[in-house]
């Protein structure tokens, strides 16, 4: 009787060899698995999904909850995982509604099993067809719809209440209840970055020379590259510190190329030129660049404390990138040059941060007004058909780091 095949769910005869039971769903293949909720036998992932929507959804939800409890994740990880599952489920329903008769699976059974078991999936794990679909989704912008738009920390209400000590160090600032909710929804990337942990020294201790009067222009250049980089990485530069700092160097003439722009217009022109280049054009071109200028204006209008927090966040970005670059082997002239640029940028940002701490509060509202005026001038040139001449006003010195990196 070992070869007897049971095809009835309600058979009272004992199953001496359960592995030979026919799939209760398709009734064509031998079953290999058992549903943990209803004990129904099935042969494949497709049949599992088809046998009971209630079972699949409940099992998926319980599986995820148990896994989260075992690894004891923080709130950020929980929300990211739940968002991914919700989006995956909604997209699967949309696909089914387009063609109920189409036998189509977004991912192979092996990949899905890896995901359910908590294993990480890389691009190399995908089949040739899955890689093609993934690349098409990137090119069409379909994947970008799954990413929740990032809310810049400088646009939050609490950013207006940032306060630092007289020495420039961080003070504890409680958030309002409604903003605590926002932080949970937007995760850590939207939180206001912490200020310096140690006292900021006077500029006179850092340099025997008087600070240059064009440091305000350099500040605009640096803030622009910071805001653009956070926009590009959806607020999460920590996901790729080295990649983030290379973007900063590509956009910032001061940090990436040793440039010395003398006017706000010159600084903005160079930044706009860079983000309109093929490397960053996908972000939205000139119109997106104008929006980043608004980000710079918002930061300036928040005042010294917010500016110091932004520069401190940028300083941490550069430091983390330096650690990653230092750990990369083997060393070569290209990597050595990047490390050298990182060290220079780290010192420059720290100097600017100390300088900002010494400036009077009214200085930033005046600088914000200048940036707003120059933005209007650039936009007027663009609308009058002279936008193509904009980049000629920006002087560049030294090698363009972005070209070197792309080699």
FILOTOR-470093 format. One record per residue: residue in one letter; x, y, z of N, C-alpha, C in turn. Coordinates in steps of 0.001 Angstrom, whole numbers, padded with zeros to 6 digits, always signed. Atoms other than C-alpha are relative to their C-alpha. Example, Ala and Ser with C-alpha at 12.3 -4.5 7.8 and 13.67 -1.06 7.14 Angstrom:
% residues 2
A+000890-001190+000000+012300-004500+007800+000900+001200+000000;S-000820-001190-000060+013670-001060+007140-000770+001090+000730;
//
This chain:
% residues 407
X+000819-001199+000000+000000+000000+000000+000853+001249+000000;X-000861-001178-000061+003019+002295+000065-000162+000880-001217;X+000104-000788+001230+002310+003364-003517-001388+000576-000207;X+001359-000511+000137-001330+004262-002909+000020+001514-000050;X+000087-001456+000152-002162+007824-004016-001344+000465+000532;X+001232-000522-000590-004707+009744-001942-000329+001327-000639;X+000406-001238+000675-006648+012435-003748-001125+000699+000715;X+001131-000605-000706-009414+013161-001280+000482+000675+001268;X-000349-000736-001212-009101+015793+001461-000515-000704+001240;X+000700+000522-001172-011460+013893+003728+000180-001514+000148;X-000215+001440-000090-010094+010397+003316+000305-000392+001432;X-000220+000437-001372-010246+008525+006585+001160-000970+000094;X-001121+000934-000006-007490+006121+005531+001259+000725+000389;X-001241-000653-000410-004150+006899+007140+000963+000097-001170;X-000970-000210+001074-001465+008296+004834+001341-000540+000447;X-001267+000595-000362+001555+006040+005009+001165+000743-000627;X-001054-000748+000675+003523+008273+002612-000557+001351-000447;X+000632-001286+000317+002315+011900+002715+000632+000680-001196;X-000658-000691+001097+004867+012983+000160-000579-000374-001359;X+000585+000430+001271+002915+011083-002504-001416+000502-000175;X+001364-000518+000104-000321+012964-001897-000107+000985-001155;X+000215-000914+001126-001732+014791-004925-000296+001408+000536;X+000257-001405-000371-001784+018604-004718-001500+000256+000034;X+001431-000265-000146-005213+019700-003441-000474+001164-000840;X+000374-001197+000764-005147+022796-005649-000091-000303-001486;X-000001+000246+001444-004099+021815-009170-000417-001415-000368;X+000375+001392+000223-004803+018084-008794+000822-000644-001128;X-000823+000515+001086-001925+017452-011222+001350-000526+000485;X-001331+000349-000469+001332+017260-009299-000055-000590+001410;X-000093+000479-001365+002421+015445-006168+000302+001166+000921;X-000221-001093-000953+002318+017730-003171+001323-000190+000730;X-001257+000028-000740+005523+018662-001359-000074+000826+001281;X+000094-000907-001133+004311+021192+001170-001385-000078+000628;X+001261-000031-000731+001574+021655+003747-000234+001411+000530;X+000327-001332-000503-000174+024926+004546-000012-000047+001533;X-000079+000045-001465+000641+025699+008219-001292+000424+000697;X+001253-000471-000617-002850+027168+008774-001150-000980-000199;X+001163+000873+000260-005341+024823+007082+000405-001446-000324;X-000528+001346+000267-003076+021770+006493-000293-000507-001404;X+000244+000401+001379-003965+021757+002815+001329-000288-000677;X-001235+000391+000673-001374+020003+000656+000109+000719-001343;X-000195-000685+001272+000143+021904-002322+001387-000321-000531;X-001240+000419+000653+002970+021466-004799+000956+001141-000285;X-000874-001105+000403+004306+024949-005542-000489+001300+000613;X+000371-001327-000503+004255+028610-004596-001258+000515-000673;X+001192-000447+000727+001672+029292-007310-001265-000611+000603;X+001178+000653-000585-000726+026747-005815-000244+000488+001419;X+000168-000527-001362-000068+028047-002320-000742+001334-000033;X+000665-001295+000102-001094+031538-003412-001458-000144-000415;X+001347+000167+000537-004192+030163-005103-000957-000693+000957;X+000901+000883-000741-005519+027841-002450-000883+000756+000995;X+000822-000765-000949-006717+030466+000088+000665+001340+000272;X-000549-001339-000223-006158+034215+000185+000119+000284+001487;X-000026-000213-001452-006949+034229+003909+001244-000632+000619;X-001167+000702-000540-004226+031691+004635+001290+000712-000358;X-001269-000606+000441-001526+033366+002552+000247+001324+000688;X-000182-001307-000640-002136+036817+003987+000303-000154+001485;X-000209+000187-001438-002348+035600+007578+001378-000579+000277;X-001310+000618-000211+000719+033406+007250+001130+000995-000249;X-001023-001007+000295+002734+036212+005660+000120+000984+001156;X-000014-000988-001073+001718+038636+008387+000614-000583+001273;X-000544+000631-001207+002498+036219+011231+001495-000281-000146;X-001411+000278+000253+005796+035248+009621+000849+001244+000219;X-000753-001250-000121+006911+038845+009417+000061+000452+001449;X+000036-000430-001402+005812+039639+012964+000948-000834+000845;X-000893+000868-000757+007645+036599+014359+001461+000312-000290;X-001382-000316+000367+010782+037473+012430+000449+001311+000629;X-000337-001295-000603+010677+041070+013650+000226-000142+001503;X-000161+000191-001440+010261+039891+017238+001313-000698+000333;X-001233+000739-000259+013232+037532+016958+001235+000878-000136;X-001196-000826+000206+015671+040082+015580-000069+001300+000788;X+000179-001184-000829+014305+042826+017875+000404+001273-000738;X-000387-001179+000782+014414+045584+015240-000499+001285+000644;X+000494-001289-000465+013951+049271+015880-001232+000380-000810;X+001232-000429+000666+010879+051189+014781+000237+000282-001480;X-000296-000312+001389+012575+052303+011573-000059-001250-000869;X-000010+001236+000771+013147+048721+010398-001407-000568-000158;X+001376+000511+000066+009580+047720+011238-000818+000723-001059;X+000802-000777+000940+008027+050535+009268+000451-000234-001441;X-000477+000251+001360+010264+049939+006252-000489-001340-000517;X+000428+001328+000425+009410+046223+006158-001502-000039-000289;X+001451-000015+000207+005665+046805+006518-000375+000770-001254;X+000275-000773+001213+005711+049459+003797+000316-000814-001247;X-000381+000817+001154+007523+047107+001427-001041-001084-000258;X+000995+001067+000156+005021+044283+002069-001324+000544-000526;X+001249-000592+000468+002038+046604+001581+000075+000346-001489;X-000140-000387+001399+003390+047935-001701+000071-001229-000899;X-000109+001220+000795+004272+044440-002933-001369-000643-000188;X+001327+000615+000077+000787+043149-002124-000920+000792-000914;X+000881-000829+000821-000997+046104-003754+000368-000114-001476;X-000416+000132+001385+001085+045777-006916-000373-001366-000563;X+000366+001337+000447+000421+042053-007086-001490-000058-000337;X+001434-000038+000281-003334+042718-006888-000285+000733-001302;X+000189-000745+001244-003060+045279-009690+000361-000856-001202;X-000408+000878+001098-001215+042786-011875-001052-001064-000279;X+001027+001037+000157-003873+040141-011230-001253+000550-000657;X+001208-000599+000557-006669+042555-012135+000142+000296-001483;X-000215-000286+001416-005063+043312-015512-000297-001230-000846;X+000227+001229+000762-005137+039715-016638-000020-001173+000956;X+000132+001082-000963-006512+037042-014359+000499-001317-000568;X-000379+001258+000615-005627+034341-016877+001493-000083-000290;X-001430+000005+000331-001990+035358-017267+000769-000681+001121;X-000814+000730-000976+000395+032967-015526+001314+000749+000164;X-001158-000899-000144+002868+035588-014308+000354+000131+001469;X-000483-000168-001363+004970+035764-011178+001074+001065+000010;X-000976-001078-000069+006900+038883-010182+001384-000538+000302;X-001283+000591-000370+009671+036846-008587-000103-001522-000055;X-000014+001460+000044+010704+033229-008924-000263-000567+001397;X+000309+000639-001276+009766+030769-006218+001210-000020+000917;X-001212+000034-000809+013379+030475-005083+000297+001332+000668;X-000246-001334-000551+013719+034235-004613-000991+000301+001112;X+001031-000255-001010+010442+034451-002709+000292-000788+001272;X-000322+000805-001174+011492+031615-000419+001161+000607+000778;X-001112-000671-000661+014749+033465+000311-000487+001201+000797;X+000544-001184-000677+012815+036607+001170-000751-000405+001265;X+000785+000446-001148+010455+034700+003447+000887-000536+001123;X-000904+000534-001015+013393+033082+005234+000906+001071+000594;X-000772-001104-000575+014939+036499+005910+001364+000207-000620;X-001299-000166+000640+017907+036164+003548+000027+001254-000861;X-000158-001172+000844+019279+039155+001676+000048-000423-001464;X+000042+000276+001432+018721+039303-002088+000836+001049-000716;X-000807-000914+000802+021262+040807-004465-000430-000086-001456;X+000344-000026+001421+020994+041683-008135+000437-001285-000698;X-000518+001224+000628+023055+038604-009017-000893-001209+000265;X+000896+001116-000308+020414+036349-007419-001160-000091-000989;X+001135-000027+000913+017850+037368-010038+000311-000762-001284;X-000160+000657+001293+017268+035421-013226+000191+001063-001080;X-000212-000943+001105+017993+036995-016612-001264+000813-000254;X+001266-000699+000244+014316+037842-017101-000328+000961+001131;X+000263-000876-001153+013998+039261-013581+000907+001221-000025;X-000912-001144+000123+017055+041442-014149-000499+000982-001045;X+000528-000873+001052+015513+042782-017353-001197+000794+000513;X+001175-000693-000532+012237+043580-015591+000401+001053+001022;X-000485-000947-001013+014130+045241-012740+000592+001245-000662;X-000613-001122+000697+016133+047412-015126-001034+000840-000729;X+001075-000762+000647+012996+048358-017061-000764+000836+001025;X+000709-000742-001054+011328+049361-013794+000788+001223+000435;X-000836-001151-000347+014282+051613-012979-000083+001067-001079;X-000001-000945+001112+014327+053200-016429-001329+000737-000134;X+001328-000619+000140+010578+053861-016430-000399+000846+001197;X+000344-000746-001208+010595+055358-012934-001021-000707+000868;X+001010+000739-000753+008248+052651-011659+000433-000223+001443;X-000489+000259-001349+010468+051888-008665-000039+001249+000867;X+000002-001237-000781+010619+055527-007642-001352+000259+000643;X+001337-000183-000575+006850+055414-007013-000151-000759+001315;X+000080+000791-001229+007495+052882-004253+000739+000665+001154;X-000763-000698-001027+009750+055301-002365-000788+001215+000477;X+000741-001124-000553+007991+057700-000064+000837+001261-000095;X-000758-001251+000121+009021+061303-000812+000547+000442+001352;X-000684-000413-001221+011487+062582+001748-000346+001442+000343;X+000265-001361-000473+010601+065621+003839+001270+000556+000632;X-001245-000549-000552+013730+067758+004435-000190+000467+001439;X+000112-000369-001410+014432+068344+008107-000116+001502+000173;X+000070-001458-000148+014816+072089+007510-001381+000567-000314;X+001374-000462+000252+011158+072281+006441-000941-000329+001156;X+000825+000374-001142+009892+070897+009759-000151+001177+000960;X+000262-001081-000947+008385+073168+012404+001068+000066+001082;X-000987+000027-001073+010908+072060+014998+001334+000592-000435;X-001259-000581+000472+013746+073321+012772+000089+001479+000356;X+000007-001425-000359+012677+076846+013658+000366+000219+001466;X-000257-000129-001443+013321+076118+017322+001348-000595+000400;X-001308+000563-000326+016834+074708+017063+000804+001001+000820;X-000822-000861-000851+019001+076093+019832+001271-000750+000376;X-001280+000543-000424+022671+075485+020538+000532+000829+001156;X-000593-000735-001116+024741+076500+023534+000875+001143-000532;X-000874-001098+000402+026958+079586+023505+001292-000506-000611;X-001219+000594+000547+029858+077264+022724-000260-000726-001315;X+000342+000647+001257+027991+075884+019702-000327-001466+000118;X+000269+001428-000191+027284+072480+021235-001499-000277+000046;X+001390+000429+000085+024071+070498+021043-000723+000135+001332;X+000889-000002-001146+021227+071125+023468-001152-000950-000281;X+001130+000912+000167+018409+068634+024052-001243+000812-000305;X+001196-000718+000407+015302+069851+022219-001165-000975-000133;X+001157+000900+000119+012006+067988+022900-000865+000381-001193;X+000871-000231+001141+009744+067581+019881-001458+000009+000438;X+001439+000007-000245+006044+068311+019810-000555-001372-000380;X+000559+001344+000224+003751+065247+019756-000249-000264-001476;X+000297+000223+001414+002692+065800+016148+001272-000243-000802;X-001240+000200+000733+006319+065913+015071+000650-001330+000359;X-000472+001338-000344+007132+062731+016952-000606-001018-000960;X+000653+000874+000963+004578+061037+014705+000645+000118-001370;X-000644-000211+001292+006162+062614+011645+001336-000701-000072;X-001311+000631-000012+009571+061304+012683-000115-001509-000163;X+000193+001444+000129+008205+057774+012982-000341-000353-001436;X+000413+000276+001365+006609+057977+009553+001137+000224-000987;X-001062-000352+000937+009610+059592+007853+001337-000619+000360;X-001195+000685-000434+012199+057573+009801+001094+001001+000369;X-001092-000818-000508+015590+058881+010929+000468+001048-000984;X-000553-000898+001004+016427+060596+007639-000608+001390+000057;X+000635-001307-000087+014003+063443+008395+000240+000672+001350;X-000272-000606-001294+015213+064062+011934+001049+001091-000133;X-000968-001089+000016+017108+067239+012630+001349-000547+000460;X-001315+000522-000396+020826+066360+012701+000507+000674+001266;X-000539-000536-001239+022608+066839+015993+001101+001006-000281;X-001068-000975+000104+024924+069762+016543+001310-000575+000497;X-001312+000475-000453+028586+069533+017563-000046-000524+001434;X-000077+000570-001346+029418+067429+020614+001033+000716+000867;X-001038-000729-000736+032415+069571+021564-000053+001486-000352;X+000010-001447+000187+032948+073317+021867+000689+000384-001309;X-000607-000497+001230+033624+075122+018596+001047+001062+000341;X-001047-000972-000334+036947+076968+018846-000147+001269-000825;X+000002-001231+000790+037385+080571+017685+000774-000207-001302;X-000683+000119+001285+038435+080955+014061+001463+000402+000126;X-001371-000472-000181+041558+082750+015270+000941-001116+000457;X-000824+001132-000408+042768+079473+016759+000268-000971-001146;X-000142+000899+001141+042354+077686+013442+000881+000581-001094;X-000791-000655+001043+044104+080241+011247+000489+001349+000502;X-000557-001291-000404+046374+083204+011798-000472+001116-000911;X+000491-001006+000948+044826+084989+008804-001437+000388+000319;X+001383-000443-000137+041643+087013+008824-000890-000797-000960;X+000902+000734+000899+038656+085104+007400-000293+000795-001266;X+000258-000652+001280+038066+085872+003738-001432+000519-000049;X+001360-000539+000116+035066+088109+002965-000896-000817-000929;X+000826+000807+000915+033942+085600+000323-000391-001343+000610;X+000438+001238-000645+033309+082861+002894-001515-000171-000075;X+001459+000105+000155+029614+083705+002599-000358-000682-001318;X+000231+000634+001300+029814+082694-001070+000320-001490+000079;X-000376+001405-000155+031600+079478-000159-001055-000764+000807;X+001054+000635-000793+028899+078744+002414-001187-000362-000880;X+001116+000274+000912+026220+078999-000280+000329-001213-000875;X-000440+001119+000831+028203+076607-002495-000084-001315+000771;X-000019+001217-000815+028624+074084+000333-001413-000425+000383;X+001383+000330-000368+024991+074283+001471-000763-000559-001188;X+000689+000499+001194+023784+073761-002088+000354-001470-000235;X-000408+001391+000227+025841+070576-002469-000574-000920+001075;X+000572+000791-001100+024570+069354+000923-001481-000290-000267;X+001438+000174+000242+020895+069936+000088-000253-000912-001201;X+000188+000829+001194+021231+068380-003364+000299-001469+000300;X-000373+001378-000315+022970+065286-001998-001067-000685+000837;X+001071+000598-000803+020277+064713+000622-001229-000264-000852;X+001130+000233+000904+017608+065133-002048+000256-001231-000864;X-000334+001119+000881+019411+062654-004299-000106-001330+000735;X+000019+001233-000787+019722+060057-001508-001247-000109+000881;X+001251+000041-000749+016215+060710-000183+000235+000166+001503;X-000281-000329-001389+017711+062041+003054+000921-000977+000716;X-000747+001052-000689+019733+058899+003814+001406-000125-000571;X-001375+000094+000503+023405+059615+003061+000750-001153+000651;X-000686+001093-000695+024366+056916+005576-000058-001320-000766;X+000075+001234+000790+023305+054251+003098+001198-000140-000932;X-001166+000033+000886+026310+055180+000951+000840+001252+000235;X-000771-001213-000322+028684+057695+002609+000987+000401-001092;X-000990-000333+001017+031372+057456-000057-000663+000512-001268;X+000733-000474+001175+028905+057786-002921-000570+001388+000221;X+000568-001315-000319+027278+060732-001154+001053+001095-000061;X-001036-001037-000019+030543+062585-000655+000520+000268-001407;X-000406-000223+001383+031460+062078-004307-000999+000889-000731;X+001007-000909+000558+028182+063747-005252+000269+001423+000482;X-000329-001312-000549+029090+066621-002931+001168+000619-000760;X-001178-000511+000696+032471+066975-004618-000312+000368-001448;X+000360-000291+001384+030872+066904-008061-000768+001313-000123;X+000846-001192+000053+028421+069697-007247+000726+001219+000543;X-000644-001120-000676+030555+071871-004964+001341+000334-000638;X-001277-000470+000531+033292+073877-006623+001019+000171+001116;X-000900-000281-001121+034754+074769-003219+000595-001277+000561;X-000466+001233-000636+034988+071232-001816+000609-000985-000984;X-000435+001022+000934+035486+069140-004933+001113+000399-000929;X-000960-000425+001008+037670+071275-007159+000924+001112+000487;X-000832-001068-000516+039324+073797-004888-000347+001344-000594;X+000427-001246+000616+037315+076541-006558-000161+001114+001021;X+000151-001182-000857+037078+080063-005164-000990+000978-000625;X+000997-000924+000572+033817+081592-006428-000060+001290+000811;X-000050-001297-000671+033683+085299-005648-001368+000640+000169;X+001346-000547-000126+029967+085979-006050-001000-001136+000175;X+001057+000999-000173+026768+084167-005125-000469-000512-001352;X+000426+000417+001335+025772+084125-008793+000969-001009-000600;X-001009+000927+000519+029035+082434-009717-000118-001364+000674;X+000133+001262-000730+028580+079807-007007-001239-000767-000461;X+001239+000657+000415+024971+079077-007983+000090-000478-001442;X-000126+000380+001409+025826+078995-011681+000771-001305-000141;X-000787+001240+000065+028455+076320-011127-000823-001191+000489;X+000816+001100-000535+026113+074200-008996-001085-000413-000989;X+001051+000302+000978+023312+074465-011566+000575-000697-001222;X-000651+000645+001137+025733+073545-014319+000238-001482+000277;X-000316+001392-000341+026715+070370-012479-001246-000877+000042;X+001184+000862-000116+023201+069128-011754-000764-000103-001314;X+000588+000130+001331+022202+069738-015367+000861-000886-000898;X-000877+000883+000766+025047+067464-016485-000657-001373-000145;X+000595+001335+000189+024262+063934-017757-000029-000846+001267;X-000066+000829-001205+025258+062478-014376-001204+000203+000911;X+001081-000305-000944+022412+064208-012499-001266+000529-000676;X+001132-000583+000713+019992+065313-015208-001313-000700+000332;X+001217+000762-000301+017563+062583-014207-000748+000539+001215;X+000655-000559-001182+016813+064497-011000-001008+001081-000343;X+000974-001016+000392+014899+067136-012927+000605+001215-000655;X-000632-001088+000736+017454+069437-014490-000075+001341+000708;X-000075-001364-000517+017338+073185-014073-001131+000319+000973;X+001124-000285-000897+013882+073304-012492+000230-000604+001385;X-000328+000605-001286+014981+070892-009788+001098+000802+000691;X-001079-000815-000554+018114+072998-009337-000511+001264+000665;X+000590-001187-000625+015987+076062-008628-000630-000362+001349;X+000584+000437-001262+014188+074069-005948+001047-000188+001085;X-001077+000161-000977+017510+073265-004271+000460+001373+000505;X-000316-001364-000456+018244+077011-004171-000978+000418+001097;X+000989-000292-001048+015004+077353-002182+000367-000702+001305;X-000462+000701-001204+016392+074735+000223+001094+000798+000704;X-001092-000793-000567+019509+076863+000715-000558+001243+000687;X+000618-001188-000592+017374+079937+001349-000689-000345+001314;X+000683+000423-001223+015310+078031+003918+000992-000216+001137;X-001012+000224-001033+018436+076951+005794+000565+001316+000516;X-000549-001294-000414+019828+080491+005824-000982+000759+000876;X+001012-000736-000773+016567+081914+007130-000216-000608+001384;X+000130+000620-001324+016591+079421+010022+001045+000521+000979;X-000991-000619-000871+019731+081071+011362+001194-000870+000329;X-001301+000610-000305+023060+080109+012885-000106-001436+000493;X+000083+001344-000593+021951+077064+014891-000307-001060-001048;X+000343+000962+001047+020344+075340+011914+001155-000174-000977;X-001146+000083+000914+023325+076160+009707+001109-000857+000598;X-001036+000794-000659+025719+074678+012254-000389-001479+000011;X+000456+001397+000025+023593+071511+012477+000173-000603-001392;X-000161+000483+001374+023618+071209+008676+001468-000270-000305;X-001434+000175+000246+027379+071707+008496+000573-001145+000825;X-000455+001108-000842+027883+069280+011376-000407-001341-000615;X+000454+001209+000683+025822+066671+009516+000875-000282-001215;X-000866+000148+001168+027907+067300+006416+001410-000429+000410;X-001315+000379-000517+031092+067008+008481+000019-001489+000341;X+000090+001429-000309+029930+063589+009724-000020-000825-001292;X+000054+000684+001292+029141+062587+006136+001411-000188-000556;X-001358+000060+000543+032682+063422+005043+000879-000939+000832;X-000790+000880-000857+034185+061644+008052-000302-001470-000267;X+000376+001393+000281+032223+058450+007364+000510-000434-001363;X-000520+000323+001333+033187+058595+003708+001502-000246+000061;X-001433+000190-000162+036812+058924+004776+000333-001372+000555;X-000227+001333-000563+036563+055750+006836-000188-001083-001057;X+000251+000993+001050+035075+053846+003904+001132+000014-001021;X-001069-000116+000991+037683+055173+001490+001309-000572+000528;X-001236+000496-000600+040477+054299+003902+000029-001519+000053;X+000066+001458-000115+039269+050701+004210+000065-000701-001346;X+000005+000602+001322+039132+050154+000454+001417-000316-000460;X-001296+000427+000515+042020+048214-001069-000218-000663-001353;X-001343-000565-000186+044147+048074-003119+000005+001501-000229;X-000132-001433+000172+045319+051655-003033+000573+000303-001385;X-000548-000472+001264+046003+053540-006240-000076+001520-000012;X-000069-001460+000051+046516+057139-007348-001375+000640+000020;X+001359-000553+000022+042806+057689-007991-000600+000037+001397;X+000551+000074-001352+041783+056537-004521+000758+000922+000954;X-000782-000910-000841+044629+058496-002935-000456+001440-000193;X+000475-001365+000266+043373+061649-004623-001353+000244+000654;X+001310-000139-000645+039853+061025-003349+000172+000164+001507;X-000255-000128-001443+041179+060529+000196+000534+001384+000336;X-000551-001338-000223+043137+063763-000091-001100+001062-000079;X+001120-000951+000136+040021+065620-001274-000920-000085+001203;X+000845+000174-001181+038049+064163+001621+000615+000698+001211;X-000661-000658-001140+040624+065359+004160-000085+001518-000113;X+000100-001449+000208+040623+068845+002650-001422+000484+000281;X+001400-000386-000211+036801+068966+002657-000358-000029+001482;X+000282+000105-001430+036669+067840+006287+000506+001241+000747;X-000551-001198-000655+038940+070710+007367-000761+001257-000406;X+000708-001188+000504+037114+073239+005182-001363+000145+000655;X+001348-000048-000596+033663+072345+006513+000083+000371+001471;X-000141-000324-001426+034857+072481+010110+000349+001475+000193;X-000353-001418-000081+036421+075904+009534-001224+000884-000253;X+001214-000761+000316+033214+077222+007922-000990-000077+001157;X+000922+000177-001127+031194+075804+010834+000393+000912+001163;X-000471-000886-001072+033342+077657+013385-000208+001467-000367;X+000205-001377+000463+033125+080809+011288-001469+000405+000105;X+001444-000277-000090+029317+080601+011079-000391+000288+001444;X+000330-000167-001412+029182+080307+014874+000326+001400+000508;X-000420-001316-000466+030898+083707+015227-000759+001158-000661;X+000661-001078+000738+028680+085639+012800-001273+000461+000702;X+001238-000521-000604+025808+087901+013942-001230-000613-000659;X+001203+000658+000536+022301+086464+013481-000564+000672-001251;X+000602-000715+001141+021219+089178+011029+000740-000254-001309;X-000773+000246+001218+023938+088122+008583-000703-000986-000928;X+000564+001078+000815+021947+085106+007410-001264+000422-000727;X+001177-000504+000714+018704+086894+006562+000427+000854-001188;X-000515-000814+001109+020738+089300+004436+000524-000889-001119;X-000529+000911+001016+022534+086445+002678-001135-000740-000701;X+001156+000669+000610+019207+084665+002105-000654+000903-001036;X+000588-000948+000941+017873+087821+000416+000849+000097-001270;X-000890-000054+001165+020929+087938-001860-000184-001247-000868;X+000190+001247+000747+020503+084274-002835-001337+000019-000735;X+001318-000074+000641+016806+084866-003566+000048+000925-001216;X-000119-000941+001120+017669+087862-005769+000749-000623-001164;X-000783+000617+001063+020296+085919-007705-000773-001137-000660;X+000836+001039+000594+017868+083038-008180-000960+000615-001010;X+000926-000681+000911+015367+085453-009721+000717+000453-001261;X-000777-000431+001163+018109+086774-011980+000283-001161-000936;X-000274+001185+000816+019019+083290-013159-001258-000469-000711;X+001259+000440+000607+015388+082364-013767-000424+000934-001123;X+000351-000965+001050+014838+085552-015756+000837-000242-001253;X-000866+000321+001137+017813+084674-017938-000476-001257-000716;X+000484+001248+000578+016398+081195-018429-001250+000227-000830;X+001266-000220+000714+012930+082381-019434+000187+000876-001229;X-000240-000874+001161+014400+084954-021839+000834-000692-001067;X-000720+000764+001005+016225+082200-023715+001497+000108+000088;X-001437-000161-000143+019642+083001-022356+000572-000967+001022;X-000450+000931-001020+019872+080116-019953+001238-000771-000406;X-001158+000758+000427+022435+078397-022128+001296+000747+000251;X-001202-000777-000248+024871+081227-021384+000344+000063+001483;X-000177-000087-001451+024533+080812-017640+001317-000593+000457;X-001169+000718-000504+027339+078353-017221+001314+000683-000339;X-001229-000685+000367+029865+080637-018899+000487+000942+001090;X-000369-000927-001061+029847+082844-015801+000738-000688+001140;X-000630+000751-001099+031169+080089-013555+001385-000442-000413;X-001371+000398+000276+034920+079643-013490+000302-001293+000751;X-000378+001256-000630+036254+076167-012786+001501-000135-000034;X-001443+000167-000107+039746+075380-011612+000313-001435+000387;X-000403+001360-000336+041563+072068-011443-000793-001019-000786;X+000680+001090+000685+040275+068678-012529-001428-000128+000490;X+001391+000258-000386+036597+067804-012534-000058-001420+000557;X-000077+001303-000672+036336+064970-010029-001001-000986-000553;X+001020+000925+000476+033153+063518-011468+000443-000700-001280;X-000490+000630+001210+034860+062871-014805+001018-001091+000339;X-001012+000970-000405+037708+061088-013073-000634-001258+000567;X+000641+001130-000657+035405+058897-011031-000693-000900-001017;X+000747+000786+000985+033426+057805-014081+000907-000746-000966;X-000914+000690+000907+036553+056630-015908+000025-001490+000294;
//
